[in-house]
């Protein structure tokens, strides 16, 4: 019979693509991962990975094994969600993941009533640039500015986020108000990392500020706001962040500014777990009350 722990190591290497990356994900030493994989291959009598200059690539046998290992993982996690969740009641850990600015500016300040109402909850907020997996129990609740693609995730739209262009008074005094008719020629931009994919800046800014130059990029809205307040350049920010940052002024942008729907997702097997259900309901209701602040003026431009 296969040992689930062996499959866990196998999956970590298959997903990470190298022994060192898998070791970091498993929080163990790299030699431990190598020994476990070698021992697993000896017991199976087959090679699961082929070493290449780029890392560990699945062999033909490894590729066939992967599908079965992932199904076993899903079954094991589903059983764990059932066995550990319903008996705990309104106590125990609840992991919530979202982007850094949502956790710092929105979710964190909201949690005091939830913690007071259910003092035995162990709340954990994880700010990650990558999307944590609800299926693999990397988080219990995820809040994202796009729909979840996984069929096993139960989701709901909880708000709409409006964005705007922001600059400091010091920057505007030195460089003047950007002229959008001239595509912001002569101005400096603070951009989001293009590697993040679905962010408003990547598609929208080139259309309205094609002649401005990007002087710095980052993967977080809060650092962008701080750099804009320091006079480094113009930043596209959620209005909820930009309007609350001292020293920043919202600029009148041409046409409609970007908006994103905010979605809350829970794995279907976890939605009935009392602590997850109560936390998700609290977050949905609390963020719904912030809708006017998250979408000020229903997306209209303000100076």
JOVEN-V689047 format. One record per run of one state. SS is the DSSP state (~ for helix, > for strand, _ for the rest). FROM is the first residue (numbers start at 0). LEN is the number of residues. If there is no record, write none. Layout:
ss=[SS SS]
from=[FROM FROM]
len=[LEN LEN]
//
This chain:
ss=[_ ~ _ ~ _ ~ _ > _ > _ ~ _ > _ ~ _ ~ _ > _ > _ > ~ _ ~ _ > _ ~ _ ~ _ > _ ~ _ > ~ _ > _ > _ ~ _ ~ _ ~ _]
from=[0 3 16 18 26 29 44 48 52 54 58 59 88 91 98 99 110 111 117 120 127 140 144 152 168 175 179 182 187 192 193 196 199 208 212 218 220 229 233 238 242 247 251 258 267 273 289 290 294 295 299]
len=[3 13 2 8 3 15 4 4 2 4 1 29 3 7 1 11 1 6 3 7 13 4 8 16 7 4 3 5 5 1 3 3 9 4 6 2 9 4 5 4 5 4 7 9 6 16 1 4 1 4 4]
//
